[in-house]
Amino acid sequence: MPARCASVHLLGDALDKWEALGREIHSPIPENFHLIALQNLVPKSLAETMAAQPLLNKFSEAIAFVRRQVADHRHATQVQVVQRQ
């Protein structure tokens, strides 16, 4: 079980490490275990958002949603940096 990330800012790196670790395990892991672990990895607010959306009850949809959240956060951060300059 991965440790919960404190923020979306830290989630991208933690998600990459978690997925790399999953590739190192050479036995099949049930999809629902992946989903539970992902829900434990993401920040609490994001986990609550995921729980409230019934369409995110499959790992493939949930991981795509989380990746979009990370990408959106990175984009927003880049925009803020450019605006400050």
Secondary structure, DSSP 8 states (H G I E B T S, - for coil): -----S-HHHHHHHHHHHHHHHHH--S---HHHHHHHHHHHS-HHHHHHHHT-GGG-SHHHHHHHHHHHHHHHHHHHHHHHHHH-
